[in-house]
Amino acid sequence: MRTRKSPHKLPDLISPTGALKLMTHAMMGAALGLAFTLTLILANPAVAELLNHGGSRAIFIFVGTFVTTFAIGAGLTGIVFILNEDKES
């Protein structure tokens, strides 16, 4: 005999709790990107030299690119985690 399925509920991603979880994932990615950028600059003298010759604008673009890339990646991963969490419960 078939069991009745509960009515379709919206994924947790649409709720305020889901948005907060997603923002948390993106902020963790941004922090990780900032840490990676700092480590790369300190560990590789060639990168530091290029940034010295490029000026402050080059530094902002370099750091911003890494922070944004890591934040987007962590945000997309967070979406997958949140949706999988919904399927399990």
KOLGU-4560 file (N, C-alpha, C; in nm, 3 decimals, padded with zeros to 5 digits):
<recs>
<n_xx: 00.082 n_yy: -00.116 n_zz: 00.000 ca_xx: 00.000 ca_yy: 00.000 ca_zz: 00.000 c_xx: 00.088 c_yy: 00.125 c_zz: 00.000 mol: A seq: 1 type: MET>
<n_xx: 00.050 n_yy: 00.222 n_zz: -00.077 ca_xx: 00.127 ca_yy: 00.346 ca_zz: -00.088 c_xx: 00.100 c_yy: 00.437 c_zz: 00.031 mol: A seq: 2 type: ARG>
<n_xx: 00.207 n_yy: 00.501 n_zz: 00.074 ca_xx: 00.190 ca_yy: 00.599 ca_zz: 00.181 c_xx: 00.162 c_yy: 00.735 c_zz: 00.119 mol: A seq: 3 type: THR>
<n_xx: 00.089 n_yy: 00.814 n_zz: 00.189 ca_xx: 00.058 ca_yy: 00.948 ca_zz: 00.139 c_xx: 00.178 c_yy: 01.038 c_zz: 00.156 mol: A seq: 4 type: ARG>
<n_xx: 00.204 n_yy: 01.115 n_zz: 00.054 ca_xx: 00.311 ca_yy: 01.212 ca_zz: 00.061 c_xx: 00.257 c_yy: 01.342 c_zz: 00.117 mol: A seq: 5 type: LYS>
<n_xx: 00.340 n_yy: 01.408 n_zz: 00.195 ca_xx: 00.297 ca_yy: 01.538 ca_zz: 00.247 c_xx: 00.292 c_yy: 01.638 c_zz: 00.133 mol: A seq: 6 type: SER>
<n_xx: 00.212 n_yy: 01.741 n_zz: 00.146 ca_xx: 00.206 ca_yy: 01.841 ca_zz: 00.040 c_xx: 00.343 c_yy: 01.903 c_zz: 00.017 mol: A seq: 7 type: PRO>
<n_xx: 00.364 n_yy: 01.944 n_zz: -00.105 ca_xx: 00.493 ca_yy: 02.000 ca_zz: -00.144 c_xx: 00.524 c_yy: 02.125 c_zz: -00.063 mol: A seq: 8 type: HIS>
<n_xx: 00.638 n_yy: 02.125 n_zz: 00.006 ca_xx: 00.676 ca_yy: 02.243 ca_zz: 00.082 c_xx: 00.789 c_yy: 02.315 c_zz: 00.010 mol: A seq: 9 type: LYS>
<n_xx: 00.799 n_yy: 02.443 n_zz: 00.034 ca_xx: 00.903 ca_yy: 02.522 ca_zz: -00.029 c_xx: 01.038 c_yy: 02.486 c_zz: 00.031 mol: A seq: 10 type: LEU>
<n_xx: 01.142 n_yy: 02.490 n_zz: -00.050 ca_xx: 01.275 ca_yy: 02.461 ca_zz: 00.005 c_xx: 01.313 c_yy: 02.564 c_zz: 00.110 mol: A seq: 11 type: PRO>
<n_xx: 01.400 n_yy: 02.522 n_zz: 00.199 ca_xx: 01.444 ca_yy: 02.608 ca_zz: 00.308 c_xx: 01.521 c_yy: 02.729 c_zz: 00.256 mol: A seq: 12 type: ASP>
<n_xx: 01.566 n_yy: 02.724 n_zz: 00.132 ca_xx: 01.645 ca_yy: 02.831 ca_zz: 00.073 c_xx: 01.566 c_yy: 02.960 c_zz: 00.060 mol: A seq: 13 type: LEU>
<n_xx: 01.434 n_yy: 02.950 n_zz: 00.044 ca_xx: 01.351 ca_yy: 03.068 ca_zz: 00.022 c_xx: 01.317 c_yy: 03.139 c_zz: 00.153 mol: A seq: 14 type: ILE>
<n_xx: 01.324 n_yy: 03.071 n_zz: 00.263 ca_xx: 01.286 ca_yy: 03.129 ca_zz: 00.393 c_xx: 01.398 c_yy: 03.222 c_zz: 00.444 mol: A seq: 15 type: SER>
<n_xx: 01.366 n_yy: 03.305 n_zz: 00.543 ca_xx: 01.470 ca_yy: 03.390 ca_zz: 00.601 c_xx: 01.585 c_yy: 03.309 c_zz: 00.664 mol: A seq: 16 type: PRO>
<n_xx: 01.553 n_yy: 03.194 n_zz: 00.719 ca_xx: 01.657 ca_yy: 03.108 ca_zz: 00.776 c_xx: 01.752 c_yy: 03.059 c_zz: 00.667 mol: A seq: 17 type: THR>
<n_xx: 01.696 n_yy: 03.023 n_zz: 00.553 ca_xx: 01.779 ca_yy: 02.977 ca_zz: 00.441 c_xx: 01.866 c_yy: 03.088 c_zz: 00.387 mol: A seq: 18 type: GLY>
<n_xx: 01.811 n_yy: 03.208 n_zz: 00.379 ca_xx: 01.891 ca_yy: 03.321 ca_zz: 00.331 c_xx: 02.006 c_yy: 03.350 c_zz: 00.428 mol: A seq: 19 type: ALA>
<n_xx: 01.980 n_yy: 03.337 n_zz: 00.557 ca_xx: 02.085 ca_yy: 03.358 ca_zz: 00.656 c_xx: 02.193 c_yy: 03.251 c_zz: 00.644 mol: A seq: 20 type: LEU>
<n_xx: 02.152 n_yy: 03.126 n_zz: 00.622 ca_xx: 02.250 ca_yy: 03.018 ca_zz: 00.602 c_xx: 02.334 c_yy: 03.045 c_zz: 00.477 mol: A seq: 21 type: LYS>
<n_xx: 02.268 n_yy: 03.091 n_zz: 00.371 ca_xx: 02.340 ca_yy: 03.118 ca_zz: 00.246 c_xx: 02.438 c_yy: 03.233 c_zz: 00.263 mol: A seq: 22 type: LEU>
<n_xx: 02.397 n_yy: 03.338 n_zz: 00.333 ca_xx: 02.488 ca_yy: 03.450 ca_zz: 00.359 c_xx: 02.606 c_yy: 03.406 c_zz: 00.444 mol: A seq: 23 type: MET>
<n_xx: 02.581 n_yy: 03.315 n_zz: 00.537 ca_xx: 02.690 ca_yy: 03.265 ca_zz: 00.622 c_xx: 02.793 c_yy: 03.189 c_zz: 00.538 mol: A seq: 24 type: THR>
<n_xx: 02.745 n_yy: 03.108 n_zz: 00.445 ca_xx: 02.837 ca_yy: 03.035 ca_zz: 00.356 c_xx: 02.918 c_yy: 03.133 c_zz: 00.271 mol: A seq: 25 type: HIS>
<n_xx: 02.853 n_yy: 03.234 n_zz: 00.218 ca_xx: 02.923 ca_yy: 03.332 ca_zz: 00.135 c_xx: 03.026 c_yy: 03.411 c_zz: 00.216 mol: A seq: 26 type: ALA>
<n_xx: 02.991 n_yy: 03.446 n_zz: 00.339 ca_xx: 03.087 ca_yy: 03.519 ca_zz: 00.423 c_xx: 03.207 c_yy: 03.432 c_zz: 00.461 mol: A seq: 27 type: MET>
<n_xx: 03.182 n_yy: 03.303 n_zz: 00.484 ca_xx: 03.294 ca_yy: 03.213 ca_zz: 00.512 c_xx: 03.386 c_yy: 03.204 c_zz: 00.390 mol: A seq: 28 type: MET>
<n_xx: 03.326 n_yy: 03.200 n_zz: 00.271 ca_xx: 03.406 ca_yy: 03.197 ca_zz: 00.149 c_xx: 03.487 c_yy: 03.324 c_zz: 00.130 mol: A seq: 29 type: GLY>
<n_xx: 03.426 n_yy: 03.438 n_zz: 00.161 ca_xx: 03.498 ca_yy: 03.565 ca_zz: 00.150 c_xx: 03.616 c_yy: 03.570 c_zz: 00.247 mol: A seq: 30 type: ALA>
<n_xx: 03.595 n_yy: 03.523 n_zz: 00.369 ca_xx: 03.704 ca_yy: 03.520 ca_zz: 00.466 c_xx: 03.815 c_yy: 03.424 c_zz: 00.422 mol: A seq: 31 type: ALA>
<n_xx: 03.777 n_yy: 03.311 n_zz: 00.366 ca_xx: 03.875 ca_yy: 03.216 ca_zz: 00.317 c_xx: 03.952 c_yy: 03.273 c_zz: 00.199 mol: A seq: 32 type: LEU>
<n_xx: 03.884 n_yy: 03.345 n_zz: 00.111 ca_xx: 03.950 ca_yy: 03.409 ca_zz: -00.003 c_xx: 04.048 c_yy: 03.516 c_zz: 00.042 mol: A seq: 33 type: GLY>
<n_xx: 04.010 n_yy: 03.592 n_zz: 00.145 ca_xx: 04.100 ca_yy: 03.694 ca_zz: 00.198 c_xx: 04.224 c_yy: 03.631 c_zz: 00.260 mol: A seq: 34 type: LEU>
<n_xx: 04.204 n_yy: 03.523 n_zz: 00.335 ca_xx: 04.317 ca_yy: 03.453 ca_zz: 00.396 c_xx: 04.408 c_yy: 03.392 c_zz: 00.289 mol: A seq: 35 type: ALA>
<n_xx: 04.349 n_yy: 03.336 n_zz: 00.184 ca_xx: 04.428 ca_yy: 03.278 ca_zz: 00.075 c_xx: 04.508 c_yy: 03.385 c_zz: 00.004 mol: A seq: 36 type: PHE>
<n_xx: 04.447 n_yy: 03.502 n_zz: -00.019 ca_xx: 04.516 ca_yy: 03.611 ca_zz: -00.086 c_xx: 04.635 c_yy: 03.660 c_zz: -00.003 mol: A seq: 37 type: THR>
<n_xx: 04.613 n_yy: 03.677 n_zz: 00.126 ca_xx: 04.721 ca_yy: 03.721 ca_zz: 00.213 c_xx: 04.835 c_yy: 03.618 c_zz: 00.215 mol: A seq: 38 type: LEU>
<n_xx: 04.799 n_yy: 03.491 n_zz: 00.223 ca_xx: 04.901 ca_yy: 03.386 ca_zz: 00.221 c_xx: 04.978 c_yy: 03.385 c_zz: 00.090 mol: A seq: 39 type: THR>
<n_xx: 04.908 n_yy: 03.404 n_zz: -00.021 ca_xx: 04.973 ca_yy: 03.406 ca_zz: -00.152 c_xx: 05.069 c_yy: 03.524 c_zz: -00.163 mol: A seq: 40 type: LEU>
<n_xx: 05.028 n_yy: 03.639 n_zz: -00.116 ca_xx: 05.115 ca_yy: 03.758 ca_zz: -00.123 c_xx: 05.238 c_yy: 03.739 c_zz: -00.035 mol: A seq: 41 type: ILE>
<n_xx: 05.220 n_yy: 03.685 n_zz: 00.085 ca_xx: 05.333 ca_yy: 03.668 ca_zz: 00.176 c_xx: 05.425 c_yy: 03.554 c_zz: 00.135 mol: A seq: 42 type: LEU>
<n_xx: 05.372 n_yy: 03.451 n_zz: 00.072 ca_xx: 05.452 ca_yy: 03.333 ca_zz: 00.038 c_xx: 05.524 c_yy: 03.346 c_zz: -00.096 mol: A seq: 43 type: ALA>
<n_xx: 05.472 n_yy: 03.431 n_zz: -00.184 ca_xx: 05.530 ca_yy: 03.442 ca_zz: -00.318 c_xx: 05.582 c_yy: 03.584 c_zz: -00.339 mol: A seq: 44 type: ASN>
<n_xx: 05.712 n_yy: 03.603 n_zz: -00.336 ca_xx: 05.767 ca_yy: 03.737 ca_zz: -00.352 c_xx: 05.739 c_yy: 03.798 c_zz: -00.490 mol: A seq: 45 type: PRO>
<n_xx: 05.722 n_yy: 03.715 n_zz: -00.591 ca_xx: 05.694 ca_yy: 03.767 ca_zz: -00.725 c_xx: 05.558 c_yy: 03.836 c_zz: -00.729 mol: A seq: 46 type: ALA>
<n_xx: 05.460 n_yy: 03.779 n_zz: -00.661 ca_xx: 05.327 ca_yy: 03.840 ca_zz: -00.656 c_xx: 05.334 c_yy: 03.973 c_zz: -00.581 mol: A seq: 47 type: VAL>
<n_xx: 05.407 n_yy: 03.975 n_zz: -00.470 ca_xx: 05.421 ca_yy: 04.098 ca_zz: -00.393 c_xx: 05.490 c_yy: 04.206 c_zz: -00.476 mol: A seq: 48 type: ALA>
<n_xx: 05.588 n_yy: 04.167 n_zz: -00.553 ca_xx: 05.659 ca_yy: 04.264 ca_zz: -00.638 c_xx: 05.568 c_yy: 04.319 c_zz: -00.748 mol: A seq: 49 type: GLU>
<n_xx: 05.489 n_yy: 04.232 n_zz: -00.809 ca_xx: 05.394 ca_yy: 04.278 ca_zz: -00.911 c_xx: 05.292 c_yy: 04.375 c_zz: -00.851 mol: A seq: 50 type: LEU>
<n_xx: 05.245 n_yy: 04.346 n_zz: -00.732 ca_xx: 05.147 ca_yy: 04.434 ca_zz: -00.668 c_xx: 05.210 c_yy: 04.566 c_zz: -00.627 mol: A seq: 51 type: LEU>
<n_xx: 05.339 n_yy: 04.565 n_zz: -00.590 ca_xx: 05.408 ca_yy: 04.690 ca_zz: -00.558 c_xx: 05.418 c_yy: 04.781 c_zz: -00.680 mol: A seq: 52 type: ASN>
<n_xx: 05.445 n_yy: 04.722 n_zz: -00.795 ca_xx: 05.456 ca_yy: 04.802 ca_zz: -00.918 c_xx: 05.320 c_yy: 04.845 c_zz: -00.972 mol: A seq: 53 type: HIS>
<n_xx: 05.216 n_yy: 04.772 n_zz: -00.936 ca_xx: 05.083 ca_yy: 04.804 ca_zz: -00.988 c_xx: 05.011 c_yy: 04.913 c_zz: -00.912 mol: A seq: 54 type: GLY>
<n_xx: 05.052 n_yy: 04.939 n_zz: -00.791 ca_xx: 04.988 ca_yy: 05.042 ca_zz: -00.711 c_xx: 04.871 c_yy: 04.989 c_zz: -00.631 mol: A seq: 55 type: GLY>
<n_xx: 04.802 n_yy: 05.081 n_zz: -00.563 ca_xx: 04.693 ca_yy: 05.041 ca_zz: -00.474 c_xx: 04.573 c_yy: 04.987 c_zz: -00.552 mol: A seq: 56 type: SER>
<n_xx: 04.555 n_yy: 05.036 n_zz: -00.673 ca_xx: 04.442 ca_yy: 04.988 ca_zz: -00.753 c_xx: 04.460 c_yy: 04.839 c_zz: -00.789 mol: A seq: 57 type: ARG>
<n_xx: 04.581 n_yy: 04.800 n_zz: -00.819 ca_xx: 04.608 ca_yy: 04.660 ca_zz: -00.851 c_xx: 04.585 c_yy: 04.571 c_zz: -00.730 mol: A seq: 58 type: ALA>
<n_xx: 04.619 n_yy: 04.620 n_zz: -00.614 ca_xx: 04.599 ca_yy: 04.543 ca_zz: -00.491 c_xx: 04.450 c_yy: 04.520 c_zz: -00.467 mol: A seq: 59 type: ILE>
<n_xx: 04.369 n_yy: 04.626 n_zz: -00.482 ca_xx: 04.225 ca_yy: 04.612 ca_zz: -00.462 c_xx: 04.162 c_yy: 04.517 c_zz: -00.563 mol: A seq: 60 type: PHE>
<n_xx: 04.206 n_yy: 04.525 n_zz: -00.686 ca_xx: 04.152 ca_yy: 04.434 ca_zz: -00.789 c_xx: 04.194 c_yy: 04.290 c_zz: -00.761 mol: A seq: 61 type: ILE>
<n_xx: 04.319 n_yy: 04.270 n_zz: -00.723 ca_xx: 04.370 ca_yy: 04.136 ca_zz: -00.693 c_xx: 04.295 c_yy: 04.074 c_zz: -00.575 mol: A seq: 62 type: PHE>
<n_xx: 04.284 n_yy: 04.148 n_zz: -00.466 ca_xx: 04.216 ca_yy: 04.097 ca_zz: -00.347 c_xx: 04.067 c_yy: 04.081 c_zz: -00.374 mol: A seq: 63 type: VAL>
<n_xx: 04.006 n_yy: 04.177 n_zz: -00.440 ca_xx: 03.863 ca_yy: 04.170 ca_zz: -00.471 c_xx: 03.828 c_yy: 04.052 c_zz: -00.559 mol: A seq: 64 type: GLY>
<n_xx: 03.915 n_yy: 04.021 n_zz: -00.653 ca_xx: 03.889 ca_yy: 03.906 ca_zz: -00.741 c_xx: 03.888 c_yy: 03.775 c_zz: -00.662 mol: A seq: 65 type: THR>
<n_xx: 03.987 n_yy: 03.758 n_zz: -00.576 ca_xx: 03.992 ca_yy: 03.635 ca_zz: -00.498 c_xx: 03.877 c_yy: 03.625 c_zz: -00.399 mol: A seq: 66 type: PHE>
<n_xx: 03.848 n_yy: 03.736 n_zz: -00.331 ca_xx: 03.741 ca_yy: 03.734 ca_zz: -00.232 c_xx: 03.607 c_yy: 03.705 c_zz: -00.299 mol: A seq: 67 type: VAL>
<n_xx: 03.581 n_yy: 03.770 n_zz: -00.411 ca_xx: 03.454 ca_yy: 03.748 ca_zz: -00.483 c_xx: 03.444 c_yy: 03.606 c_zz: -00.536 mol: A seq: 68 type: THR>
<n_xx: 03.552 n_yy: 03.554 n_zz: -00.591 ca_xx: 03.551 ca_yy: 03.418 ca_zz: -00.644 c_xx: 03.524 c_yy: 03.315 c_zz: -00.535 mol: A seq: 69 type: THR>
<n_xx: 03.592 n_yy: 03.329 n_zz: -00.423 ca_xx: 03.571 ca_yy: 03.235 ca_zz: -00.312 c_xx: 03.431 c_yy: 03.250 c_zz: -00.254 mol: A seq: 70 type: PHE>
<n_xx: 03.380 n_yy: 03.372 n_zz: -00.244 ca_xx: 03.246 ca_yy: 03.393 ca_zz: -00.189 c_xx: 03.138 c_yy: 03.333 c_zz: -00.278 mol: A seq: 71 type: ALA>
<n_xx: 03.152 n_yy: 03.349 n_zz: -00.409 ca_xx: 03.055 ca_yy: 03.291 ca_zz: -00.502 c_xx: 03.061 c_yy: 03.138 c_zz: -00.496 mol: A seq: 72 type: ILE>
<n_xx: 03.182 n_yy: 03.084 n_zz: -00.494 ca_xx: 03.196 ca_yy: 02.938 ca_zz: -00.485 c_xx: 03.138 c_yy: 02.881 c_zz: -00.358 mol: A seq: 73 type: GLY>
<n_xx: 03.163 n_yy: 02.947 n_zz: -00.247 ca_xx: 03.108 ca_yy: 02.898 ca_zz: -00.120 c_xx: 02.957 c_yy: 02.917 c_zz: -00.116 mol: A seq: 74 type: ALA>
<n_xx: 02.906 n_yy: 03.023 n_zz: -00.178 ca_xx: 02.762 ca_yy: 03.044 ca_zz: -00.185 c_xx: 02.693 c_yy: 02.936 c_zz: -00.265 mol: A seq: 75 type: GLY>
<n_xx: 02.751 n_yy: 02.900 n_zz: -00.380 ca_xx: 02.693 ca_yy: 02.793 ca_zz: -00.461 c_xx: 02.699 c_yy: 02.659 c_zz: -00.388 mol: A seq: 76 type: LEU>
<n_xx: 02.809 n_yy: 02.635 n_zz: -00.319 ca_xx: 02.819 ca_yy: 02.513 ca_zz: -00.239 c_xx: 02.716 c_yy: 02.514 c_zz: -00.127 mol: A seq: 77 type: THR>
<n_xx: 02.694 n_yy: 02.631 n_zz: -00.067 ca_xx: 02.593 ca_yy: 02.644 ca_zz: 00.038 c_xx: 02.453 c_yy: 02.613 c_zz: -00.014 mol: A seq: 78 type: GLY>
<n_xx: 02.422 n_yy: 02.654 n_zz: -00.136 ca_xx: 02.292 ca_yy: 02.622 ca_zz: -00.197 c_xx: 02.275 c_yy: 02.471 c_zz: -00.205 mol: A seq: 79 type: ILE>
<n_xx: 02.379 n_yy: 02.403 n_zz: -00.251 ca_xx: 02.372 ca_yy: 02.257 ca_zz: -00.262 c_xx: 02.352 c_yy: 02.193 c_zz: -00.125 mol: A seq: 80 type: VAL>
<n_xx: 02.424 n_yy: 02.241 n_zz: -00.025 ca_xx: 02.410 ca_yy: 02.187 ca_zz: 00.110 c_xx: 02.271 c_yy: 02.209 c_zz: 00.166 mol: A seq: 81 type: PHE>
<n_xx: 02.217 n_yy: 02.329 n_zz: 00.147 ca_xx: 02.085 ca_yy: 02.361 ca_zz: 00.200 c_xx: 01.978 c_yy: 02.276 c_zz: 00.132 mol: A seq: 82 type: ILE>
<n_xx: 01.988 n_yy: 02.260 n_zz: 00.002 ca_xx: 01.889 ca_yy: 02.178 ca_zz: -00.070 c_xx: 01.899 c_yy: 02.031 c_zz: -00.032 mol: A seq: 83 type: LEU>
<n_xx: 02.020 n_yy: 01.980 n_zz: -00.010 ca_xx: 02.037 ca_yy: 01.842 ca_zz: 00.035 c_xx: 01.985 c_yy: 01.823 c_zz: 00.177 mol: A seq: 84 type: ASN>
<n_xx: 02.000 n_yy: 01.925 n_zz: 00.259 ca_xx: 01.949 ca_yy: 01.919 ca_zz: 00.396 c_xx: 01.795 c_yy: 01.907 c_zz: 00.393 mol: A seq: 85 type: GLU>
<n_xx: 01.730 n_yy: 01.977 n_zz: 00.298 ca_xx: 01.586 ca_yy: 01.970 ca_zz: 00.284 c_xx: 01.541 c_yy: 01.830 c_zz: 00.242 mol: A seq: 86 type: ASP>
<n_xx: 01.616 n_yy: 01.765 n_zz: 00.155 ca_xx: 01.577 ca_yy: 01.633 ca_zz: 00.107 c_xx: 01.587 c_yy: 01.528 c_zz: 00.218 mol: A seq: 87 type: LYS>
<n_xx: 01.683 n_yy: 01.545 n_zz: 00.308 ca_xx: 01.702 ca_yy: 01.447 ca_zz: 00.415 c_xx: 01.595 c_yy: 01.456 c_zz: 00.521 mol: A seq: 88 type: GLU>
<n_xx: 01.543 n_yy: 01.575 n_zz: 00.544 ca_xx: 01.443 ca_yy: 01.589 ca_zz: 00.651 c_xx: 01.301 c_yy: 01.581 c_zz: 00.598 mol: A seq: 89 type: SER>
</recs>
